[in-house]
Structures are given as structure tokens and as C-alpha cells.
Amino acid sequence: MNVVTKNVALPDGRVITLETGKLAKQADGAVMLRLGNTMLLATVCAAKDAVPGTDFMPLQVEYKEKYAAIGRFPGGFTRREGKASDYEILTCRLVDRALRPLFPDNYHAEVYVNIILFSADGVDMPDALAGLAASAALAVSDIPFGGPISEVRVARVNGEFVVNPTFAQMENADMDIMVAATYDNIMMVEGEMKEVSESDLLEAMKVAHDAIKVHCQAQMELMEAVGSTVKREYCHEENDEELRALVHEACYDKAYAVAASGNNDKHGRGEAFEAIREEFKSRFTEEELEEKAALIDRYYHDVEKEAMRRCILDEGKRLDGRKTTEIRPIWCEVGYLPGPHGSAVFTRGETQSLTSVTLGTKRDEKIIDDVMNQGTDRFLLHYNFPPFSTGEARAQRGVGRREIGHGNLACRALKNMIPADYPYCIRVVSDILESNGSSSMATVCAGTLALMDAGVKINKPVSGIAMGLIKNAGEDKYAVLSDILGDEDHLGDMDFKVTGTVDGITATQMDIKVDGLSFEILEKALNQAREGRMHILGKITECISEPRAEFKPHAPRIETMRIPKEFIGAIIGPGGKIIQGMQEETGATISIEEVDGEGIIEIAANNGNAINDAIAKIKAIVAIPEAGEVYEGVVRSIMPYGAFVEFMPGKDGLLHISEIDWKRFETMEETGIKEGEKITVKLLDIDPKTGKFKLSRKVLIEKPEGYEERERRPRREPRRPRGNE
């Protein structure tokens, strides 16, 4: 067994160990990564040949966390790991987006990357290590790959940048970004921030890249040690250079004319491009097309791409006729749907989101039970992308990874604008009805509008924009594009999404497909994005400038109360009897929990009277009885010597027979008082030793004229029966 290890130092002195040659030796590449007690095994396997007709990179990345890694049993009846959680899917996407652009353009064999968390101690965050583990597995394999790469998380904690922070450090962070890069170029950025500046984001990216260079150097040394610098040979494409030249000669000028025409109709423009290709194909017989059709499609795609890019670089003309900094027309509307608690339509060009907001109580919180994360989530954002939004005639299946990723980005953009002490659980649902360029950014804008329509007191409105880049290799000329179209994303070199308020960035996601992207270009893109965000923000505030003062009539109302923790048991009652009784009597929903040494009560209902009734009952329970105060009580039991009256919830006092009226009664039957009767009493005294309450009804009744109380020997009170006595 030839085991090779390589250590990688983090800036704070912690050491990552990469080990290969011990485990999973039948895979094309396998590396066990260890940081402290966190251990990830990454494996990679690739098919020897491509499936005939494949013209894309069939890469599949899987990330899985084992509950045993941290000594836990999985939930559910089977007590076994099930489908991937949202967190695992998001980690897969981070790795996939960094690896995919670095495989050769003509490499089409199926590649499967599997990353498994086998050990964790809850200190170090494993998702920040998954990219390094996957790249190291590729590095020690013979699979063609343009890496190595690595990924790191950068957080700003107390004003200082920290690379791969611990869970504890993240609690005090105001910036959380994940950066993937090769030794020379940044490939991917994603994260959330609390309104940071463009310069701060750039500085964090530079810190990340400096750390990644160390990781890449270690992987190159690992490749040398295991002898994997020579990669396998492959032939996944057969080309006809004569046909390629013929397609270019016959189609380029026509494609350029369409690209420069400024047609802002997506389908009309697509049909014009399609007509050029079909016209070219018409010169061949059916037999010739059986052989050449796939090649013609591929070569024409390259022609279309070149025409679009040259039109932008040489003439500054985009496919829909806009300038590079111009934003498509925007219209928006709030309150479009009467049923939800808030709703909005946001349309930018040919991209449209219909978003709804639902307000709920603590019972509506999402329960999170991931391997490394347990708890609840009070702000949910779900994103749906049906096929009809792009005019596709196909069935709609379950939620895909893309929808989870886009929804997560929009969620990160908005969630920090919800006040920390906001009592409501909030669900935002964005349904994309049209799509031609950044529906996730439309979701952010529509989400802001819908939240304000629902009366949610967000701190500030948030807008988002997607930026693109056109830069040909070997040329200094480039163009940064604001508010990109779908084709500009597909045929361009960058997809850079930025969201934020008037005061700073709240979230970002960037994918880069070109080498040699300088920080100068990134700075220009960020500054241009800010101008676009401010323009869109203006359109949002024109529609609704601030959250509505009142909720919709059918939205739940929630009030919160804080009580000393010693009263929690009294409010809940034995077996939940008291709290359940209050809910039945008032119609309100009441929940209570202990937080930081005090009880937090949440009362929710669809009308104010129910909430007020519940609050009154709770205040009665937590109130401290005061001698001299008058109370409305209920007779709970009758004894020969008097009645026990519940004058406050959970608090009984003795109303002695002599304190019922000014007249003398020999028996309780003479008083006419019955169990369950409501009666007004005054608290005369509280025994300082026993805590017993002495009540009187007599003192609240006017004393008869000429009445003279006769002295009488008080009856001795027998012991009150307890339990089953």
C-alpha cells in the first residue's frame, strides 16, 4: 500500500491533511481530507468513453453527510440517511460550479464526484472543505482536468477577515462568502453580507484567493508525488474542419445581422437565428444530414456565439438593442392576489415573478434536522420555475437543484432585512411566469414588494441585478453587461448576481467561464451593478415606498409577552390544561418557551379581541395578588365553614362563612352560594408564613343601618382534605 499525504496550512495555523492511496483504491481518484476531527472522503470516477451524441459535460457531483459522523441517529422511521437535504444540495452546487468550467471543452465522458462526511466534531464547517477534497481526488486521477482548484469560506469577524472560520466564529460574522479559484483565477463566488461595500467584497475575494493559492500548490505537489501529472487520452469529438469553415462562411454575416438588429422579442430573435441554420441545412440531402446534422448544429452554435460577442465588443450593440449599462423596462404591482397576506408582480423585460407572502406563527416554523445543523427557520423562500415560463412543452416535475440554489440566493438577499425580534414566521413563494435573464434577481425584487405589501416591517428594500461579461482571449477589449439576457448568460463569460439595499450588498453569486479575469474588471462590474441596483430600487419604491401600516384583514395578529420563567409552569398547567383551556376560550393560539432565563409567550389570532382576551388571562396568572384589591372570582368548592374561591388563575382563597354577608349564617346552605358561581371578593390578607389568602365579600356590601355585630366564637377550621382523602 503506497500511501501519500500532503499538509496544507491555513492562515491561522490549522493544518489540513490530504491522504491518498489508503481508501477507495478502485476509484479513479480518492482523497481523505482531514481538518481537526472533520474528515471528508472524496472520490471520482469517469467513464472511459462518451455516450455517442453527447455534446456537453455530463458531470454529477454528490455531497453526503453521515449522521454517524457526529454520533447521531438519523430521524424518521427507517433511521437511515434519505434523500439529500437542501444544505447538501447547495454544497453540491458550490463544488459543481467550480469544477465544471475546467474540464476540456471536447471531453464528454460521464464523471461522478462523490464527497462524504465521515467524521465531524461541530467545530469546523465541512462545506468549505468539499471543493478542495473533490479537486484533490481529480488531481490524483488520470481524468483530464484544468485544475487544481480549491474553495474557502471567508468571513469578517469583528472587522477581521477569517479563512475557513469555525461555527463559533460565524456567529459574530457580518460577511459570509464562499470563493472557488484556480491558482491564477477566481471561478466562483457565493455568499451573504450585512450591507457591505463593493470594496469590502473585493478585499474578501483577494484574501480568499491568497489562501487558495496555497491549497493549489499543495495539490500540484501531491500530483507529482503520486505520478498523476499525465492524464488519459480521449477522443470524444469527430470534427470536419471543411464543414466548420463552410458553416462560418455561409452563416456568420447573417447571424451578425440578427444580433445587431436589436430585436427585443426573445422568441422572434430565436426564430430568426433558427431560420439561418435551417436555410444552410437545406443545401444537403437527407442522407447527408443524417451524418452532418449534429456537426452543423455545433458549428452554427459557435457562429452564433461569435456574432453576438463581436457585435457587443465592436459596436456596443446587444441582442435586444440595449446599451451595455441599460436596464430593461420594469413594471410592478402589489396586492395582485387577494388570498395571500401579501403579493406582488415584478416584470423586467421578459422576466416575470409572481410572489406571495404568508405570515404564520411559531407552529409554522421549518424544523431543521441536518447532520451539522439542528433548529428552526422562521424565514422561508421557495422558488418555482415551471417549463411554461420559457415556452417549453414538457411536464413539470419536482423541485430541482437549480430551483433550490436560486431560491437560496434570494433568501440570503432578503432574510437579514427582517428584524431579529420579528414575531412572525414568514414564507415567500416566487413563481416565475416568464424567464429571459435572472429570474432569481426578479424574485428578490418581487419578494421585497410582497413583503412590504404584507406589512412586514423590513429594515430596507432590496433589489438585485445580474451582470455579464464579454471578453475574448488575447484581447484587452471587454464589455460588462447590466441586466443580462438568457443568451448573454449562455454565450457570455460571466454571470454575476448582486443584491443589496441603498447602503450595501446583502448577497452575491458569481460564476466565471473565462481565464484571466482581473480584479479591475470585477471592480467595474460591481460598481456598474450598484448603478443598476439603484435604478431598480427606484422602480420598487415608486410602486410602494414603505411597508403597509396595517396587515391585511385576514392576516394573523401576533403579540409577544415576556414573563419570569417561574410562571411558565403555571401558564401551561398540569398536562397543558391551563394553556389549552385559554386557547379554547379565546380562540387564540398560544405558545411559550424559555429563552435566556425568561418565558417568551407568543399569542396569535385573526382578530384583536381574541388576543386581548388571551393577554388578560395570562396577565391574571402572572400577576401577584395584592391585599386590598378586589377580584372577580369563581367558587371552586363549598366547605361547612366557608367557600374556596379562585380569584386569580391558579390561586384560591378562603371566603369564610362570616365574611360572606353582614347577617349571620349558621350553615353554608343558608348563604345560597353554589359551586361554579361567579362572585366578587376582596383580598383582605396574605398569611406571610403559609401564603394563604383571606377573602371577604362582606366588606363590599353596604353595612345595614343600625347593624351591631354580636361577638361570637369563631369556628375552628378543620383541615382541608387533600388528594384522595
Buried (B, 14 or more C-beta within 10 A) or exposed (E): EEEBBBEBEBBEEBEBBBBBBBBBEEBBBBBBBBBBEBBBBBBBBBEEEBEEEBBEBBBEBBBBBBBBBBEEEBEEEEEEBEEBBBBBBBBBBBBBBBBBBBBBEBBBBBBBBBBBBBBBEBBBBBBBBBBBBBBBBBBBBBBBBBBBBBBBBBBBBEEEBBBBBBEEBBEEBBBBBBBBBBBEBBBBBBBBBBBBBBEBBBBBBBBBBEBBBBBBBBBBBBBEBBEBEEBEEBEBBEEBEEBBEBBBEBBBEBBBEBBBBEBBEBEEBBEBBEEBBEEBBEEBEEEEBEEBEBBBEBBBBBBBBBBBBBBBBEEEBBBBEBEBEBBBEBEBBBBBBEEBBBBBBBBBBBBBBBBBBBBBBBEBBEEEEEBBEEEEEBBBBBBBBBEBBBEEEEEEEEBEBEBBBBBBBBBBBBBBBBEEEBBBBBBBBBBBBBBBBBBBBBBBBBBBBBBBBBBBBBEBBBBBBBBBBBBBEEEEEBBBBBBBBBBBBEBBBBBBBBBBBBEBBBBBBBBBBBBEBEEEBBBBBBEBBBEBBEBBBEBBBEBBEEBBEEBBEEBBBBBEBEBEBEBBEBBBBEEEEBBEEBBEEBBBBBBBEEEEEEBBBBBBBBEEEBBBBBBEBBEBBBBEBEEEEEBEBEBEEBBEBBBBBBBBBBBBBBBBBBBBBBEEBEEBEEBEBEEEEEBEBBBBEBEEEEEEBBBBBBEEEEEEEEEEEEEEEEEEEEEEEEEEE
